[in-house]
Amino acid sequence: MVRALIALLCVLVLVPAGAADNYDRAFERELFKSRFEHEVQFRAAAIHVAWGAEALCDSTTQVEPFVLLSTHSIRQRMSDSDLQLFRSVTGMDEKWRVAWADEGAPDALRVGDVVLAVNDRKLPGGGTKLELGALFRGGSMVSNDDQGFWDVMLKARQEAAEGKPMRLTLEGGRKLEVDTQRGCAGSVTASSFDSDPDVFWRLGNKRAKIPANAMLEAQTADEFRWLAAFGTYFQASQSAIDAAQKSEGVSNGFLVGKILSIAVPGAGMLLSAAEAQAEKAIAVDSIVGNADLFANEVVASLGGDAAAGLHLTERMAGQGMKVDAVLMDGLRRSNAAEHARRIKALQAAQAERERLEARAAEDAQSGSAATARP
């Protein structure tokens, strides 16, 4: 990302005086398009993680199968010309539009549709937020704030959990009911244009913001999911955090296989007493270390690479990026690598067990067929 900004500055410097009006801003168009696509991928990953990790979360709710975005969700204050370019490149504007819809969403809900209200509550425009702490970080004290939007969405999720269908009011007055799915409570977000792109923060058990720098560096679906799962740990596993802080003589992290034992029936049986005891060797000295391991296992339970977060953090560290919380130090990297190795070994053992069981079933079926023949 630093290289991209340097390239942009070089382009601007090389534009001849008086030619600014003819400059088509091709580089910025591509930058805006790429950033927007990253945010959509991340927000979709956050929904898949919420669904996939539901069994492990202490607080759950119903989660919608779509993503709504508008220019109000951009945390960074942008100039009028940049906003105009962003609108033309992404199709987004001040209205809340469907940016992504899961296959479980109604066919009548399409990308680009404008949603005016959810459960008859109007989706508000954006506001501004004053962050005095940004003064000491060298960041912007004033940023855009879409908390009003999330107040409406979180309320609708709660009502869906209580049995009330989630109902959308689309532009033109059309009403549409949407089936939701139980998942981890809270929301994990990241803005592709953030006034504080290196900062991680959480708002109780309602929201967590992943640093934009990390989200924009993510390259694979597993890396997006790992980031979403990292934030989910802080949102929906408060009792797990409390228990970890009070634990004595054992690792504060999740035991290898805890998530997999739920996602894959029988997987937990593969952990021997010796392997479980060896887990104590993984020393997690902080809550963020717990989040690393939680994210590893969530990604693995979704069929992905448990080391996705490790790959991401190694690239960020190699580039000298500034990223709060998500960027692992040496100890956390070592723990995450060992944890991922054990998960992969468990996955391999589970796959081998399933292969042997399938082979035994085939042999038994063949034997029964042979016995039945005269």
C-alpha positions in Angstrom: 0.0 0.0 0.0 2.9 2.4 0.7 4.3 1.6 -2.7 0.9 2.4 -4.3 0.7 5.8 -2.6 4.3 6.7 -3.6 3.4 5.8 -7.2 0.3 8.0 -7.0 2.4 10.9 -5.8 4.9 10.4 -8.7 2.0 10.4 -11.2 0.7 13.7 -9.8 4.1 15.3 -9.8 4.6 14.3 -13.5 1.3 15.7 -14.7 2.2 18.9 -16.6 1.0 22.2 -15.2 -2.4 23.1 -16.8 -3.1 19.5 -17.7 -4.9 18.6 -14.4 -8.3 19.0 -16.0 -7.4 16.4 -18.7 -5.9 13.9 -16.2 -8.3 10.9 -16.2 -7.1 9.7 -12.7 -6.8 6.1 -14.0 -4.5 5.1 -11.2 -6.9 6.4 -8.6 -9.8 4.7 -10.3 -8.0 1.3 -10.0 -7.1 2.1 -6.4 -10.6 2.9 -5.4 -12.0 -0.2 -7.2 -9.5 -2.5 -5.5 -10.1 -1.0 -2.1 -13.9 -1.3 -2.5 -13.6 -5.0 -3.6 -11.4 -5.7 -0.6 -14.0 -4.3 1.8 -16.8 -6.3 0.2 -14.8 -9.5 0.4 -14.0 -8.8 4.1 -17.6 -8.0 5.0 -18.8 -11.2 3.3 -16.1 -13.1 5.2 -17.3 -11.6 8.5 -20.8 -13.0 7.8 -19.5 -16.5 6.9 -17.3 -16.5 10.0 -20.2 -15.5 12.2 -22.2 -18.4 10.9 -19.3 -20.9 11.0 -18.2 -20.1 14.5 -21.7 -19.9 16.0 -21.1 -23.0 18.1 -18.1 -21.5 19.8 -19.5 -18.1 20.6 -20.9 -17.2 24.0 -23.3 -14.7 22.5 -25.2 -15.4 19.4 -27.9 -13.8 17.3 -29.5 -14.1 13.8 -27.2 -12.7 11.0 -28.4 -11.4 7.6 -27.2 -13.0 4.3 -26.2 -9.7 2.7 -23.9 -6.7 3.0 -25.1 -3.1 2.7 -22.6 -0.3 2.0 -22.8 3.4 1.1 -20.4 6.4 1.1 -21.5 6.9 4.7 -19.5 3.7 5.7 -16.3 5.4 4.6 -14.5 6.4 7.8 -12.1 8.8 6.1 -13.3 12.3 5.2 -12.9 12.5 1.4 -12.9 15.5 -0.9 -15.9 16.1 -3.2 -13.8 15.1 -6.2 -12.7 11.9 -4.6 -16.2 11.0 -3.5 -17.5 11.7 -7.1 -14.8 9.3 -8.4 -15.6 6.7 -5.8 -19.2 6.8 -6.7 -18.5 6.4 -10.4 -16.1 3.5 -9.9 -18.1 1.5 -7.3 -21.7 2.4 -8.0 -22.1 3.4 -4.3 -23.6 6.7 -3.2 -25.3 8.1 -0.1 -27.9 5.4 -0.2 -27.5 2.0 1.5 -27.1 -0.5 -1.4 -26.6 -4.2 -1.5 -22.9 -4.8 -2.2 -23.0 -8.6 -1.7 -25.7 -11.2 -1.2 -25.1 -14.8 -0.1 -26.7 -17.7 -2.1 -29.2 -18.0 0.7 -30.6 -14.5 0.1 -33.9 -14.2 -1.7 -33.5 -14.1 -5.5 -35.4 -10.8 -5.5 -32.6 -9.2 -3.6 -29.9 -8.1 -6.0 -26.6 -6.4 -5.8 -27.2 -2.6 -6.3 -30.7 -2.6 -4.7 -31.3 0.3 -2.4 -32.5 -0.6 1.1 -34.4 2.3 2.8 -35.4 0.6 6.1 -35.0 -2.6 8.1 -37.9 -3.8 10.2 -39.5 -0.4 9.4 -36.6 1.5 10.9 -35.1 4.0 8.4 -31.4 3.5 7.7 -29.8 6.8 8.7 -27.1 8.7 7.0 -23.7 9.0 8.4 -22.4 11.2 11.2 -19.1 12.4 12.5 -17.0 11.1 15.4 -14.5 13.0 17.4 -11.6 10.8 18.7 -9.3 12.8 21.0 -7.0 9.8 21.3 -6.2 10.2 17.6 -4.3 13.4 18.5 -1.7 11.3 20.4 -1.5 8.7 17.6 -0.9 11.4 15.0 -4.2 10.5 13.2 -7.3 12.4 12.3 -9.4 13.5 15.2 -12.6 13.7 13.1 -13.9 10.7 11.1 -17.1 9.5 9.6 -19.2 7.3 11.8 -21.9 4.8 10.7 -22.9 3.8 14.2 -26.6 4.8 13.5 -26.7 2.2 10.7 -25.3 -0.5 13.0 -27.8 0.4 15.7 -30.6 -0.4 13.2 -29.0 -3.6 12.0 -28.1 -5.0 15.4 -31.7 -4.3 16.6 -33.1 -6.2 13.6 -30.8 -9.1 14.3 -32.0 -9.3 17.9 -35.6 -9.2 16.8 -34.9 -12.0 14.3 -33.4 -14.1 17.1 -36.7 -13.5 19.0 -38.6 -15.0 16.0 -39.5 -11.8 14.1 -38.7 -12.1 10.4 -36.1 -9.5 9.1 -38.1 -7.3 6.7 -36.4 -4.9 4.2 -38.0 -1.9 2.6 -36.5 -1.3 -0.8 -36.5 1.8 -2.9 -39.9 2.1 -4.5 -41.8 0.8 -1.5 -41.2 -3.0 -2.2 -41.1 -5.1 1.0 -39.0 -8.2 1.2 -38.6 -10.8 4.0 -35.1 -12.3 4.4 -34.3 -15.6 6.1 -31.4 -15.2 8.6 -29.0 -17.7 10.1 -27.8 -18.0 13.7 -24.2 -16.8 14.2 -21.9 -15.0 16.5 -23.3 -11.7 17.9 -21.8 -8.3 17.3 -20.2 -7.1 14.0 -16.7 -7.0 12.7 -16.0 -4.2 10.2 -13.1 -2.6 8.3 -13.2 0.5 6.1 -11.2 0.6 2.9 -10.8 4.4 3.5 -10.0 4.9 7.1 -8.6 8.0 8.8 -6.7 5.6 11.2 -5.8 2.6 9.0 -3.4 1.1 11.6 -5.8 1.2 14.6 -7.8 -1.7 16.0 -10.7 -0.9 18.4 -13.7 -2.6 19.9 -17.0 -1.2 21.2 -18.0 -3.6 24.0 -19.5 -6.7 22.5 -21.2 -4.8 19.7 -18.5 -3.9 17.2 -14.8 -4.4 16.4 -12.8 -2.5 13.7 -10.0 -4.3 12.0 -7.1 -2.1 10.9 -7.6 -1.1 7.2 -3.9 -1.8 6.6 -4.4 -5.5 7.4 -7.7 -5.8 5.5 -6.1 -4.2 2.4 -3.1 -6.5 2.5 -5.3 -9.7 2.7 -5.1 -11.7 -0.5 -7.1 -14.9 -0.1 -10.5 -15.9 1.2 -8.8 -17.6 4.2 -6.9 -14.4 5.1 -10.1 -12.4 5.0 -11.8 -15.0 7.2 -8.9 -15.1 9.6 -9.1 -11.3 10.1 -12.9 -11.5 10.6 -12.5 -14.4 13.1 -9.8 -12.5 15.0 -12.3 -9.6 15.5 -15.1 -12.0 16.3 -13.2 -13.4 19.3 -13.4 -10.0 21.0 -17.1 -9.6 20.1 -18.7 -12.9 21.1 -16.3 -14.7 23.4 -16.2 -12.4 26.5 -16.6 -15.3 28.9 -13.8 -17.2 27.1 -11.6 -14.2 27.6 -12.5 -13.9 31.3 -11.9 -17.6 31.8 -8.5 -17.4 30.0 -7.4 -14.5 32.3 -8.3 -16.6 35.4 -6.9 -19.9 34.2 -4.1 -21.4 36.2 -1.3 -23.7 35.0 -2.7 -24.2 31.5 -2.5 -22.5 28.1 -4.9 -19.5 27.8 -5.5 -20.6 24.1 -8.2 -22.9 22.8 -7.1 -26.5 22.8 -6.3 -27.9 19.4 -9.4 -29.5 18.0 -12.0 -27.6 20.1 -13.6 -26.1 17.1 -12.8 -29.0 14.8 -14.4 -31.4 17.2 -17.7 -29.5 16.8 -17.4 -28.9 13.1 -16.4 -32.5 12.3 -18.1 -35.2 14.3 -15.5 -37.5 15.8 -12.5 -35.3 15.2 -12.0 -34.6 18.9 -11.5 -38.3 19.5 -8.2 -38.1 17.6 -6.6 -36.0 20.4 -4.7 -38.3 22.7 -4.0 -37.4 26.4 -0.4 -36.8 25.5 -1.3 -34.4 22.7 -3.7 -32.5 24.9 -1.0 -32.2 27.6 1.5 -31.0 25.1 -0.9 -28.1 24.3 0.3 -26.5 27.5 3.6 -25.8 25.8 1.9 -23.1 23.7 2.4 -20.1 25.9 -0.2 -17.4 25.2 0.5 -14.3 27.2 -2.3 -12.0 26.2 -5.9 -11.8 24.9 -4.7 -11.1 21.3 -2.8 -14.4 21.5 -6.0 -16.2 22.3 -7.6 -14.4 19.3 -4.9 -15.7 17.0 -5.6 -19.3 18.0 -9.3 -18.9 17.8 -9.0 -17.4 14.3 -6.7 -20.3 13.2 -9.4 -22.9 14.2 -12.3 -21.0 12.8 -10.6 -20.9 9.4 -9.7 -24.6 9.6 -13.3 -25.5 10.6 -14.5 -23.7 7.4 -12.1 -25.9 5.4 -9.3 -23.4 5.0 -5.7 -23.0 5.9 -5.1 -22.7 9.6 -1.9 -20.8 8.9 -3.6 -18.1 6.8 -3.2 -15.4 9.6 0.5 -16.4 9.9 1.1 -15.8 6.2 -0.7 -12.5 6.4 1.3 -11.2 9.4 4.6 -12.4 7.9 3.9 -10.2 4.8 2.9 -7.2 6.9 6.0 -7.6 9.1 8.2 -7.9 6.1 6.9 -4.6 4.7 7.3 -2.9 8.1 3.5 -2.1 8.2 1.9 -0.4 11.2 -1.0 -2.6 12.3 -2.4 -2.6 15.8 -3.3 -5.9 17.5 -3.5 -8.1 14.4 0.2 -8.0 13.6 1.9 -10.7 15.6 5.2 -10.4 17.4 7.7 -13.1 17.5 6.2 -15.1 20.3 2.7 -15.0 18.9 4.0 -16.0 15.5 5.8 -19.0 17.0 2.6 -20.0 18.9 0.4 -19.5 15.8 2.8 -21.6 13.7 2.8 -24.5 16.2 -0.9 -24.3 16.6 -1.5 -24.4 12.9 0.9 -27.3 12.5 -1.1 -29.3 15.0 -4.4 -28.4 13.4 -3.1 -29.6 10.0 -2.0 -32.9 11.6 -5.4 -33.3 13.1 -7.1 -32.6 9.8 -4.8 -35.1 8.0 -5.6 -37.7 10.7 -9.3 -37.0 10.3 -9.1 -37.3 6.5 -7.3 -40.6 6.8 -9.8 -42.0 9.3 -12.7 -41.0 7.0 -10.9 -42.7 4.1 -10.5 -45.9 6.1 -14.1 -45.9 7.3 -15.3 -45.4 3.7 -13.1 -48.3 2.5 -14.4 -50.5 5.3 -18.0 -49.6 4.4 -17.3 -50.5 0.7 -15.7 -53.8 1.7 -18.6 -54.7 4.0 -21.1 -53.8 1.2 -19.1 -56.0 -1.3 -19.1 -58.9 1.2 -22.8 -58.6 1.8 -23.4 -58.7 -2.0 -21.2 -61.7 -2.4 -23.0 -63.6 0.4 -26.4 -62.8 -1.1 -25.5 -64.3 -4.5 -26.7 -68.0 -4.9 
